Amino acid sequence: MRPAYAKTYKVSKTFNAPLRFVFAWCTDFRGDDLKMLGSKNTRNIHEKTERRVIWTVEGKTQATGTDPVRVVWLHPPDSWHLETCGDGSEVGDYKLTAIGKNKTRLDMAFTETYGSKKGIPSKAELKAEAVDHWKKYGKALERDFKNSRQG
């Protein structure tokens, strides 16, 4: 068995929206969500229940030639847990905290595991990518919240 090499990191993002809205928005999981990040990859949703979502990622950039699997366990009203396989391994925990009437903080902790040391991104690179992704998600979330209040 090959040794595993792991990187653990944490990031946070604050949204101008109430916790209930943020949880619902973040755990909606749709096939076209990755477009918000500028990706051409898509999610194929295989199961979506009140407690669990399972999907594969389909796209030409997958180095393994397989569709990586993602499983999320939902813990309403304020947290969820992610596990991945197929393109490495990632475990993520997401926890929401209300910090005002219409302000919510999302704290995330991730561990990414690799089969070899070759090509492993640094912790700073992993954090920067997560911050960039959640900045984009945050803009869309806050826009959707604003639109929901106007409708």
C-alpha positions in Angstrom: 0.0 0.0 0.0 1.3 3.5 -0.9 1.7 6.0 1.8 -0.8 8.9 1.8 0.2 12.6 2.0 -2.3 15.0 3.5 -2.8 18.7 3.7 -5.3 20.2 6.2 -6.5 23.8 6.0 -9.3 26.1 7.1 -11.1 29.0 5.5 -14.1 31.2 6.4 -16.5 33.3 4.4 -19.1 35.8 5.7 -22.3 36.4 3.8 -24.8 39.2 4.0 -27.7 36.9 4.3 -29.4 35.0 7.2 -28.3 31.6 8.3 -31.5 29.8 7.0 -31.1 31.3 3.5 -27.3 30.5 3.4 -27.8 26.9 4.5 -30.6 26.3 1.9 -28.5 28.0 -0.9 -25.3 26.2 -0.1 -26.9 22.8 0.1 -29.1 23.1 -2.9 -26.5 21.3 -5.2 -27.4 21.6 -8.8 -25.8 20.4 -12.0 -24.8 23.8 -13.2 -23.3 25.1 -9.9 -19.7 24.9 -11.2 -20.5 27.5 -13.8 -20.3 30.1 -11.0 -16.6 29.2 -10.8 -16.0 29.5 -14.5 -15.8 25.7 -14.9 -17.1 23.8 -17.9 -17.5 20.7 -15.7 -20.9 19.6 -14.6 -22.4 17.8 -11.6 -24.5 14.7 -12.3 -26.8 14.4 -9.3 -27.4 10.8 -8.5 -29.2 11.1 -5.2 -30.7 14.1 -3.4 -32.6 13.6 -0.1 -33.1 15.7 3.0 -30.0 14.1 4.6 -27.6 13.2 1.7 -26.6 14.3 -1.8 -24.4 12.2 -4.1 -23.0 13.4 -7.4 -20.2 12.9 -9.9 -18.2 15.5 -11.6 -18.1 15.2 -15.3 -15.6 17.2 -17.4 -12.6 17.0 -19.8 -10.2 18.2 -17.2 -10.4 15.1 -15.1 -6.9 13.6 -15.1 -8.0 10.1 -13.9 -10.4 9.5 -16.8 -13.2 8.7 -14.2 -16.0 10.9 -12.9 -15.0 11.8 -9.3 -17.7 11.0 -6.7 -18.9 13.5 -4.1 -21.1 12.7 -1.1 -22.5 15.3 1.3 -24.3 14.5 4.5 -26.6 17.4 5.5 -27.0 18.4 9.2 -29.7 21.0 9.2 -30.0 23.8 10.1 -26.3 24.8 10.1 -23.7 22.2 8.9 -22.8 19.6 6.4 -20.0 17.2 5.7 -18.3 16.4 2.3 -16.3 13.3 1.3 -14.8 12.8 -2.2 -13.1 10.0 -4.1 -11.9 9.4 -7.6 -9.5 12.3 -8.1 -7.8 12.2 -4.8 -9.5 12.4 -1.5 -11.0 15.4 0.2 -13.0 15.6 3.4 -14.7 18.8 4.3 -16.7 20.1 7.2 -18.9 23.2 6.9 -20.4 25.1 9.9 -22.6 28.1 9.7 -22.9 30.7 12.5 -25.3 33.6 12.6 -23.4 36.8 13.4 -26.2 39.3 13.0 -29.7 39.6 11.7 -28.7 39.1 8.0 -25.1 38.1 8.4 -23.8 34.5 8.5 -20.2 33.1 8.7 -19.3 29.9 7.1 -16.3 28.1 8.6 -14.8 25.3 6.6 -12.1 22.7 7.4 -10.7 20.5 4.7 -8.2 17.6 4.5 -7.0 16.6 1.1 -5.1 13.3 0.7 -2.7 12.4 -2.1 -1.1 9.1 -3.1 2.3 10.7 -3.7 4.3 13.8 -2.9 4.5 14.8 -6.6 2.4 17.7 -7.6 0.8 18.4 -4.2 -0.3 22.0 -3.9 0.9 24.0 -0.9 -1.5 24.8 1.9 -1.4 28.4 0.8 -2.4 27.4 -2.7 -5.3 25.2 -1.4 -6.5 28.0 0.8 -6.3 30.6 -2.0 -8.3 28.4 -4.3 -11.0 27.8 -1.7 -11.1 31.6 -0.9 -11.5 32.3 -4.6 -14.3 29.8 -5.0 -16.2 31.0 -2.0 -15.8 34.6 -3.1 -17.6 33.7 -6.4 -20.2 31.6 -4.6 -20.7 34.5 -2.1 -21.5 37.0 -4.9 -24.1 34.7 -6.4 -25.6 33.9 -2.9 -25.9 37.5 -1.9 -27.4 38.4 -5.3 -29.9 35.6 -5.0 -30.8 36.8 -1.4 -31.2 40.4 -2.5 -33.4 39.2 -5.4 -35.5 37.1 -3.1 -36.2 40.1 -0.9 -37.3 42.2 -3.9 -39.7 39.6 -5.2 
